[in-house]
Amino acid sequence: MAEAQPVGFVVKSSINVKSMGDPRKLAVNLTNDGDRSTLGTIIGIAQGVNRRADPKGGPDYVGLVGAFSAIPTDPQREEVRSTICYLPDAVHGPIAATLEKAREKDPTATVRFAMEAGVQKGGTAGFTWEFKPLYDGAAGSMVDPLATIRAALKGGAKALPAATADERQAIEQATAQQQPSRFDKPAEEKPKGAARK
């Protein structure tokens, strides 16, 4: 009987960008502000949205449901697979909005994506996230709300064109998908005449 070989990946209840490694450790090894390094690649097929309450009472966690894989650049780390993927709002929003729009026409529609995730040295946490799509999403998977502006710049237009109906809808859906951050909570009002400490 042949000996079992390791498969090279692990399965977890959910994945996120940090499933590929610690971004702070990656950023610490960069020399100058603005230097970049790739953490890994996230690929997926989104077929729904998952909402989970924050046990600490903050905004709900909203993730994508489907088939996802986080493939680290570091060869010492294993690929991580899951059926739930949590991404930052800037990346999650357009995917979820595109999925919602596609499902209005076809309830079985999915959105496929592949992107590199990396860090750039700098920012208040010592790094900022960067995501680079590996395939052009314009071919039916994701609407680019800035497409007409890009075309106008390339064409040398003297004024910017009005947004198309698809672009307006993409912007509305993307912003509707975003969850408020913990920093968006309104400041508590102090009663008039309250002494400052």
LUMGU-254641 format. One record per atom (N, C-alpha, C): y, z, x; residue in three letters. Coordinates in steps of 0.1 Angstrom, whole numbers, padded with zeros to 4 digits, always signed. Example, Ala and Ser with C-alpha at 12.3 -4.5 7.8 and 13.67 -1.06 7.14 Angstrom:
-0057+0078+0132ala
-0045+0078+0123ala
-0033+0078+0132ala
-0022+0071+0128ser
-0011+0071+0137ser
+0000+0079+0129ser
END
This chain:
-0012+0000+0008met
+0000+0000+0000met
+0012+0000+0009met
+0022-0009+0005ala
+0034-0010+0013ala
+0043+0002+0011ala
+0050+0006+0022glu
+0059+0017+0021glu
+0072+0013+0013glu
+0077+0022+0005ala
+0089+0019-0003ala
+0101+0018+0006ala
+0110+0008+0004gln
+0122+0006+0012gln
+0134+0011+0004gln
+0144+0017+0011pro
+0156+0021+0003pro
+0163+0009-0002pro
+0169+0010-0014val
+0175-0001-0020val
+0190-0004-0015val
+0196+0006-0009gly
+0209+0004-0003gly
+0221+0006-0013gly
+0218+0012-0024phe
+0229+0016-0033phe
+0224+0029-0041phe
+0234+0035-0047val
+0232+0047-0055val
+0238+0044-0069val
+0233+0051-0079val
+0239+0050-0092val
+0245+0063-0096val
+0257+0063-0101lys
+0264+0075-0105lys
+0269+0074-0119lys
+0273+0085-0125ser
+0277+0085-0139ser
+0290+0077-0141ser
+0298+0076-0131ser
+0310+0068-0131ser
+0315+0065-0117ser
+0323+0054-0115ile
+0328+0051-0102ile
+0343+0050-0103ile
+0350+0052-0092asn
+0364+0050-0091asn
+0367+0045-0077asn
+0379+0042-0073val
+0382+0037-0060val
+0377+0046-0049val
+0378+0059-0051lys
+0374+0069-0041lys
+0359+0069-0039lys
+0351+0062-0047ser
+0337+0061-0045ser
+0334+0054-0032ser
+0343+0047-0027met
+0341+0039-0014met
+0346+0047-0002met
+0352+0058-0004gly
+0356+0066+0008gly
+0369+0073+0005gly
+0373+0081+0014asp
+0386+0089+0013asp
+0397+0081+0018asp
+0407+0077+0009pro
+0418+0069+0014pro
+0427+0076+0024pro
+0428+0089+0023arg
+0436+0096+0033arg
+0431+0095+0047arg
+0418+0096+0048lys
+0411+0095+0062lys
+0414+0081+0067lys
+0413+0071+0058leu
+0415+0057+0063leu
+0430+0055+0067leu
+0439+0061+0059ala
+0454+0059+0062ala
+0457+0067+0075ala
+0451+0078+0078val
+0454+0086+0090val
+0451+0078+0103val
+0442+0069+0102asn
+0438+0061+0114asn
+0447+0049+0116asn
+0456+0047+0106leu
+0466+0036+0108leu
+0478+0041+0116leu
+0483+0032+0124thr
+0494+0036+0134thr
+0507+0037+0128thr
+0512+0027+0121asn
+0526+0026+0117asn
+0527+0025+0102asn
+0538+0030+0096asp
+0540+0028+0082asp
+0540+0013+0079asp
+0533+0010+0068gly
+0532-0005+0064gly
+0518-0011+0069gly
+0512-0004+0079asp
+0498-0009+0083asp
+0489-0008+0071asp
+0479-0017+0071arg
+0470-0018+0059arg
+0455-0017+0064arg
+0446-0012+0056ser
+0432-0013+0058ser
+0425-0013+0045ser
+0413-0020+0045thr
+0405-0022+0033thr
+0395-0011+0031thr
+0395-0005+0020leu
+0385+0005+0017leu
+0372-0001+0012leu
+0373-0012+0004gly
+0361-0019+0000gly
+0364-0028-0012gly
+0353-0033-0019thr
+0355-0042-0029thr
+0349-0036-0042thr
+0356-0038-0053ile
+0351-0034-0066ile
+0348-0047-0074ile
+0336-0048-0080ile
+0333-0059-0088ile
+0328-0054-0102ile
+0330-0061-0112gly
+0326-0056-0125gly
+0326-0066-0136gly
+0319-0062-0147ile
+0319-0069-0160ile
+0323-0059-0170ile
+0335-0059-0175ala
+0340-0050-0185ala
+0337-0055-0199ala
+0330-0046-0207gln
+0327-0050-0221gln
+0333-0040-0231gln
+0339-0030-0226gly
+0345-0020-0236gly
+0354-0010-0228gly
+0359+0000-0235val
+0367+0010-0229val
+0362+0024-0233val
+0362+0033-0224asn
+0357+0046-0225asn
+0368+0056-0224asn
+0369+0066-0234arg
+0380+0076-0234arg
+0373+0089-0233arg
+0378+0098-0223arg
+0373+0111-0221arg
+0384+0121-0220arg
+0383+0132-0227ala
+0394+0142-0227ala
+0394+0149-0214ala
+0406+0152-0209asp
+0408+0160-0197asp
+0406+0174-0200asp
+0396+0181-0193pro
+0393+0195-0196pro
+0405+0204-0194pro
+0415+0200-0186lys
+0427+0208-0183lys
+0438+0206-0193lys
+0436+0197-0203gly
+0446+0195-0213gly
+0456+0184-0210gly
+0453+0176-0199gly
+0462+0165-0196gly
+0459+0153-0204gly
+0465+0141-0200pro
+0461+0129-0208pro
+0447+0126-0207pro
+0441+0119-0217asp
+0427+0114-0216asp
+0425+0106-0204asp
+0413+0106-0199tyr
+0408+0097-0189tyr
+0403+0084-0196tyr
+0408+0073-0192val
+0404+0060-0199val
+0398+0051-0188val
+0385+0047-0190gly
+0378+0039-0181gly
+0373+0027-0188gly
+0367+0018-0180leu
+0361+0006-0185leu
+0346+0008-0186leu
+0339+0002-0196val
+0325+0003-0198val
+0319-0011-0195val
+0308-0011-0189gly
+0301-0024-0186gly
+0292-0022-0174gly
+0293-0031-0164ala
+0285-0030-0152ala
+0295-0032-0140ala
+0294-0022-0131phe
+0304-0021-0120phe
+0298-0017-0107phe
+0304-0021-0096ser
+0299-0018-0083ser
+0311-0016-0074ser
+0310-0005-0066ala
+0320-0002-0055ala
+0313-0004-0042ala
+0317-0014-0034ile
+0311-0018-0022ile
+0320-0014-0010ile
+0317-0003-0003pro
+0325+0001+0008pro
+0325-0009+0020pro
+0337-0009+0027thr
+0338-0017+0039thr
+0330-0010+0050thr
+0330+0003+0050asp
+0323+0011+0060asp
+0308+0009+0058asp
+0301+0003+0068pro
+0287+0001+0067pro
+0278+0013+0066pro
+0284+0025+0070gln
+0276+0038+0069gln
+0276+0043+0055gln
+0284+0038+0046arg
+0284+0042+0032arg
+0277+0033+0023arg
+0270+0039+0013glu
+0262+0031+0003glu
+0271+0025-0008glu
+0266+0014-0013glu
+0272+0008-0025glu
+0270+0018-0037glu
+0280+0019-0046val
+0278+0028-0057val
+0279+0020-0070val
+0270+0021-0079arg
+0270+0014-0091arg
+0270+0023-0103arg
+0276+0018-0114ser
+0278+0026-0126ser
+0281+0018-0138ser
+0280+0024-0150thr
+0283+0017-0162thr
+0297+0021-0167thr
+0304+0030-0160ile
+0318+0034-0163ile
+0326+0033-0150ile
+0338+0027-0151cys
+0347+0025-0140cys
+0361+0030-0143cys
+0366+0039-0135tyr
+0380+0044-0137tyr
+0389+0037-0126tyr
+0399+0031-0131leu
+0409+0024-0121leu
+0423+0029-0124leu
+0432+0028-0114pro
+0446+0031-0117pro
+0452+0022-0128pro
+0461+0028-0135asp
+0467+0021-0147asp
+0471+0007-0144asp
+0477+0004-0132ala
+0482-0009-0128ala
+0471-0019-0128ala
+0459-0015-0125val
+0447-0024-0125val
+0440-0024-0138val
+0438-0012-0143his
+0430-0010-0156his
+0437-0017-0167his
+0450-0015-0169gly
+0458-0021-0180gly
+0456-0035-0183gly
+0458-0044-0173pro
+0456-0058-0175pro
+0442-0062-0179pro
+0432-0055-0173ile
+0418-0058-0176ile
+0415-0054-0190ile
+0419-0042-0194ala
+0416-0037-0208ala
+0424-0045-0218ala
+0436-0049-0215ala
+0444-0058-0224ala
+0437-0071-0226ala
+0433-0077-0215thr
+0426-0090-0216thr
+0413-0089-0224thr
+0406-0078-0222leu
+0393-0076-0230leu
+0396-0075-0245leu
+0407-0067-0248glu
+0410-0064-0262glu
+0414-0078-0269glu
+0422-0086-0262lys
+0426-0099-0267lys
+0414-0108-0269lys
+0405-0108-0260ala
+0393-0117-0260ala
+0383-0112-0272ala
+0383-0099-0274arg
+0374-0094-0284arg
+0379-0096-0298arg
+0392-0099-0300glu
+0397-0103-0313glu
+0391-0116-0318glu
+0387-0125-0308lys
+0381-0138-0312lys
+0366-0137-0311lys
+0361-0129-0301asp
+0346-0129-0299asp
+0343-0114-0296asp
+0336-0107-0306pro
+0333-0093-0303pro
+0323-0090-0292pro
+0317-0101-0286thr
+0308-0099-0275thr
+0315-0103-0262thr
+0328-0106-0262ala
+0335-0111-0250ala
+0335-0100-0239ala
+0335-0105-0226thr
+0336-0096-0215thr
+0347-0101-0205thr
+0351-0092-0196val
+0360-0097-0186val
+0354-0094-0172val
+0353-0104-0164arg
+0347-0102-0151arg
+0358-0101-0141arg
+0357-0093-0131phe
+0367-0092-0120phe
+0361-0088-0107phe
+0368-0091-0096ala
+0364-0088-0083ala
+0377-0086-0075ala
+0378-0074-0069met
+0391-0071-0061met
+0388-0063-0049met
+0396-0065-0039glu
+0396-0056-0027glu
+0405-0045-0030glu
+0401-0033-0026ala
+0409-0021-0027ala
+0412-0016-0013ala
+0425-0013-0010gly
+0429-0009+0003gly
+0440+0001+0002gly
+0444+0005+0014val
+0455+0015+0015val
+0466+0009+0025val
+0478+0013+0022gln
+0489+0010+0031gln
+0495+0023+0036gln
+0497+0025+0049lys
+0502+0038+0054lys
+0516+0039+0049lys
+0519+0052+0045gly
+0533+0055+0040gly
+0532+0062+0026gly
+0543+0063+0020gly
+0543+0069+0006gly
+0542+0084+0007gly
+0544+0091-0004thr
+0545+0106-0004thr
+0531+0112-0001thr
+0520+0105-0004ala
+0507+0111-0002ala
+0502+0106+0012ala
+0510+0099+0019gly
+0505+0094+0032gly
+0500+0080+0031gly
+0498+0075+0019phe
+0493+0061+0017phe
+0497+0057+0003phe
+0496+0044+0001thr
+0497+0038-0013thr
+0485+0029-0014thr
+0481+0028-0027trp
+0470+0019-0030trp
+0474+0004-0030trp
+0465-0005-0027glu
+0468-0019-0028glu
+0455-0025-0034glu
+0456-0034-0043phe
+0445-0041-0049phe
+0448-0056-0048phe
+0438-0064-0043lys
+0439-0078-0041lys
+0428-0085-0049lys
+0432-0092-0060pro
+0421-0100-0067pro
+0415-0110-0058pro
+0402-0111-0058leu
+0395-0121-0050leu
+0394-0135-0056leu
+0396-0135-0069tyr
+0396-0148-0077tyr
+0408-0148-0085tyr
+0413-0160-0087asp
+0425-0162-0096asp
+0421-0159-0110asp
+0427-0149-0116gly
+0424-0146-0130gly
+0430-0155-0140gly
+0438-0165-0136ala
+0444-0173-0146ala
+0435-0182-0153ala
+0423-0184-0148ala
+0413-0194-0154ala
+0406-0187-0165ala
+0413-0181-0174gly
+0407-0176-0187gly
+0403-0162-0187gly
+0404-0155-0176ser
+0400-0141-0176ser
+0411-0131-0178ser
+0423-0134-0171met
+0434-0125-0172met
+0447-0133-0173met
+0455-0130-0183val
+0468-0137-0184val
+0478-0131-0174val
+0485-0139-0167asp
+0495-0134-0158asp
+0509-0134-0165asp
+0514-0123-0168pro
+0527-0123-0176pro
+0538-0128-0168pro
+0537-0130-0155leu
+0548-0135-0146leu
+0546-0150-0143leu
+0536-0157-0150ala
+0533-0171-0146ala
+0545-0180-0148ala
+0552-0179-0158thr
+0564-0189-0160thr
+0574-0186-0150thr
+0576-0174-0145ile
+0586-0171-0135ile
+0582-0177-0122ile
+0568-0175-0118arg
+0563-0181-0106arg
+0565-0196-0106arg
+0562-0202-0117ala
+0563-0217-0118ala
+0577-0221-0117ala
+0587-0214-0123ala
+0601-0217-0122ala
+0606-0216-0107ala
+0601-0206-0100leu
+0605-0205-0086leu
+0600-0216-0078leu
+0587-0220-0080lys
+0581-0231-0072lys
+0588-0244-0076lys
+0592-0246-0088gly
+0599-0258-0092gly
+0614-0258-0090gly
+0619-0248-0084gly
+0634-0248-0081gly
+0643-0247-0093gly
+0638-0240-0103ala
+0647-0239-0116ala
+0659-0231-0113ala
+0670-0234-0120lys
+0683-0228-0118lys
+0684-0215-0127lys
+0675-0214-0137ala
+0675-0203-0146ala
+0660-0200-0150ala
+0658-0187-0153leu
+0644-0183-0156leu
+0641-0187-0171leu
+0629-0192-0173pro
+0625-0196-0187pro
+0622-0184-0195pro
+0622-0185-0208ala
+0618-0174-0217ala
+0603-0172-0216ala
+0598-0160-0219ala
+0584-0157-0218ala
+0577-0164-0230ala
+0565-0169-0227thr
+0556-0175-0237thr
+0551-0164-0246thr
+0545-0168-0257ala
+0539-0158-0267ala
+0527-0151-0260ala
+0519-0158-0252asp
+0508-0152-0245asp
+0513-0142-0235asp
+0524-0145-0228glu
+0529-0136-0218glu
+0534-0123-0225glu
+0542-0125-0236arg
+0547-0113-0243arg
+0536-0104-0247arg
+0525-0110-0253gln
+0514-0103-0258gln
+0507-0096-0246gln
+0505-0102-0235ala
+0499-0096-0223ala
+0507-0084-0218ala
+0520-0085-0218ile
+0528-0074-0214ile
+0527-0062-0224ile
+0528-0065-0237glu
+0526-0055-0247glu
+0513-0048-0246glu
+0502-0056-0245gln
+0489-0049-0244gln
+0487-0041-0232gln
+0492-0046-0220ala
+0491-0039-0208ala
+0498-0026-0208ala
+0510-0026-0214thr
+0518-0013-0214thr
+0512-0004-0225thr
+0506-0009-0236ala
+0500-0001-0246ala
+0488+0006-0240ala
+0481+0001-0231gln
+0469+0006-0225gln
+0472+0018-0215gln
+0484+0018-0210gln
+0487+0028-0200gln
+0488+0042-0206gln
+0483+0051-0199gln
+0483+0065-0203gln
+0495+0072-0196gln
+0502+0081-0203pro
+0513+0089-0197pro
+0507+0097-0185pro
+0515+0097-0174ser
+0511+0105-0163ser
+0515+0120-0165ser
+0509+0128-0157arg
+0513+0143-0158arg
+0527+0145-0155arg
+0534+0136-0148phe
+0548+0137-0145phe
+0557+0133-0156phe
+0551+0127-0166asp
+0559+0122-0178asp
+0561+0133-0188asp
+0555+0144-0186lys
+0557+0155-0196lys
+0572+0159-0197lys
+0577+0161-0209pro
+0591+0165-0210pro
+0593+0179-0204pro
+0604+0181-0198ala
+0608+0194-0192ala
+0610+0204-0204ala
+0605+0216-0201glu
+0607+0226-0212glu
+0622+0229-0213glu
+0627+0230-0225glu
+0641+0233-0227glu
+0642+0248-0227glu
+0653+0253-0220lys
+0656+0267-0220lys
+0666+0270-0231lys
+0664+0281-0237pro
+0674+0284-0248pro
+0688+0286-0242pro
+0698+0282-0249lys
+0712+0283-0244lys
+0715+0297-0240lys
+0722+0298-0230gly
+0726+0312-0225gly
+0715+0318-0216gly
+0704+0312-0214ala
+0693+0318-0206ala
+0698+0318-0192ala
+0695+0328-0185ala
+0699+0330-0171ala
+0690+0322-0162ala
+0695+0316-0152arg
+0687+0309-0142arg
+0682+0318-0131arg
+0670+0316-0127lys
+0665+0325-0116lys
+0666+0318-0103lys
END
